[in-house]
Amino acid sequence: MKARVQWIDGMAFMGETGSGHALVMDGAPDIGGRNIGPRPTELVLVGLGGCTSIDVVMILQKQRQSVRDCIVEVTAERAENHPKVFTKIHVHFIVKGVGLDPKAVERAVNLSADKYCSISHMLNKTATITHDFEIVEE
């Protein structure tokens, strides 16, 4: 896996992934950014949400659950002092479907958190990560 990051100007940087995708990141205005892209730390949380969502949807599909949507809301707290690592992260799943078994959803969330999500495993070295879920019947 590879990534490349190149400075654009100010505090803006272009990130390119090994899979050929690009995005602009920017610092906050108080450090010279212009708010033209997400902060790198925000992308870490998005990455966590994406990683665990993929796991949960795949697990539910393998369990033949009729999952129609999966939304993950990630909230985090950071340390006050540098390097200002994440100290607390909460991952809230909103799983939509028809006749979803709450035990299957709980199992999928736990398997992702405890076994499959590599980003979660990296972040739990500094942060306490909690999870919960709700099921919306469609």
C-alpha positions as CSV (number, residue, x, y, z in Angstrom):
1,M,0.0,0.0,0.0
2,K,1.3,3.4,-0.9
3,A,0.3,7.1,-0.6
4,R,1.8,10.3,-1.8
5,V,1.2,13.8,-0.4
6,Q,2.3,17.0,-2.1
7,W,2.1,20.5,-0.8
8,I,-0.1,22.8,-2.9
9,D,0.2,26.1,-1.0
10,G,-0.5,27.6,2.4
11,M,-1.5,24.5,4.5
12,A,-3.2,22.7,1.6
13,F,-1.9,19.3,0.4
14,M,-2.9,16.9,-2.3
15,G,-3.1,13.3,-1.2
16,E,-2.9,10.5,-3.8
17,T,-3.6,6.9,-3.0
18,G,-2.0,3.9,-4.4
19,S,-5.3,3.0,-6.0
20,G,-5.3,6.1,-8.0
21,H,-7.6,8.5,-6.0
22,A,-6.8,12.0,-5.0
23,L,-8.1,14.5,-2.4
24,V,-7.2,17.8,-1.1
25,M,-6.5,18.2,2.7
26,D,-6.1,21.6,4.4
27,G,-5.3,23.0,7.8
28,A,-7.6,25.1,9.8
29,P,-7.6,28.9,9.1
30,D,-5.9,29.6,12.4
31,I,-2.8,27.9,11.2
32,G,-2.8,29.3,7.6
33,G,-5.3,27.0,6.0
34,R,-8.2,28.1,3.7
35,N,-10.6,25.4,4.6
36,I,-10.6,23.9,1.0
37,G,-10.4,20.3,2.3
38,P,-10.8,18.1,5.3
39,R,-8.2,18.0,8.0
40,P,-6.0,15.0,8.0
41,T,-7.3,13.9,11.5
42,E,-10.9,14.1,10.2
43,L,-9.8,11.7,7.4
44,V,-8.6,9.2,10.1
45,L,-12.1,9.2,11.6
46,V,-13.7,8.8,8.1
47,G,-11.3,6.0,7.5
48,L,-12.3,4.3,10.7
49,G,-16.0,4.7,9.8
50,G,-15.4,3.3,6.3
51,C,-13.3,0.4,7.5
52,T,-15.8,-0.8,10.1
53,S,-18.8,-0.1,7.8
54,I,-17.4,-2.4,5.2
55,D,-16.9,-5.1,7.8
56,V,-20.4,-4.8,9.2
57,V,-22.1,-4.8,5.9
58,M,-20.1,-7.8,4.6
59,I,-20.8,-9.8,7.8
60,L,-24.5,-9.0,7.7
61,Q,-24.7,-10.0,4.1
62,K,-22.9,-13.3,4.8
63,Q,-25.5,-13.9,7.6
64,R,-28.2,-13.3,4.9
65,Q,-29.5,-10.3,6.7
66,S,-31.5,-7.9,4.6
67,V,-29.4,-4.9,5.2
68,R,-30.3,-1.9,3.0
69,D,-28.2,0.9,4.5
70,C,-25.4,1.4,7.0
71,I,-24.6,4.8,8.4
72,V,-21.8,5.3,10.9
73,E,-21.4,8.4,13.0
74,V,-18.0,8.8,14.6
75,T,-17.3,11.2,17.4
76,A,-13.9,11.7,19.0
77,E,-12.0,13.5,21.7
78,R,-8.3,14.4,21.5
79,A,-5.6,15.0,24.0
80,E,-5.0,18.7,24.9
81,N,-1.3,18.5,24.5
82,H,0.8,17.6,21.4
83,P,0.7,15.2,19.7
84,K,-3.0,15.6,20.4
85,V,-3.8,11.9,19.8
86,F,-7.4,10.7,19.9
87,T,-8.2,9.6,23.4
88,K,-11.9,8.6,23.1
89,I,-13.8,7.6,20.0
90,H,-17.4,6.5,19.8
91,V,-18.8,4.7,16.8
92,H,-22.5,4.7,16.3
93,F,-24.0,2.5,13.6
94,I,-27.4,3.1,12.1
95,V,-28.3,-0.1,10.3
96,K,-31.4,-0.1,8.1
97,G,-33.0,-3.2,6.6
98,V,-35.9,-5.6,6.7
99,G,-36.3,-7.9,9.6
100,L,-32.7,-7.4,10.9
101,D,-31.8,-9.6,13.8
102,P,-30.4,-7.4,16.6
103,K,-28.1,-10.2,17.7
104,A,-26.7,-10.5,14.1
105,V,-26.1,-6.7,14.0
106,E,-24.4,-6.8,17.5
107,R,-22.2,-9.7,16.4
108,A,-21.2,-7.9,13.2
109,V,-20.3,-4.7,15.1
110,N,-18.3,-6.7,17.7
111,L,-16.5,-8.8,15.1
112,S,-15.4,-5.6,13.2
113,A,-14.3,-4.0,16.4
114,D,-12.5,-7.0,18.0
115,K,-11.2,-8.8,14.9
116,Y,-11.4,-7.3,11.5
117,C,-11.1,-3.4,11.4
118,S,-7.4,-2.7,11.1
119,I,-7.9,1.0,11.6
120,S,-9.8,0.4,14.9
121,H,-6.9,-1.8,16.1
122,M,-4.4,1.0,15.3
123,L,-6.4,3.7,17.0
124,N,-7.2,1.7,20.1
125,K,-3.5,2.0,21.0
126,T,-4.2,5.5,22.2
127,A,-8.0,5.8,22.3
128,T,-10.8,4.1,24.2
129,I,-13.2,3.1,21.4
130,T,-16.8,2.4,22.1
131,H,-19.6,1.2,19.8
132,D,-23.3,1.1,19.8
133,F,-26.0,0.6,17.1
134,E,-29.6,1.2,16.3
135,I,-31.7,-0.7,13.8
136,V,-34.2,1.1,11.5
137,E,-36.8,-1.1,10.0
138,E,-37.6,-0.3,6.4
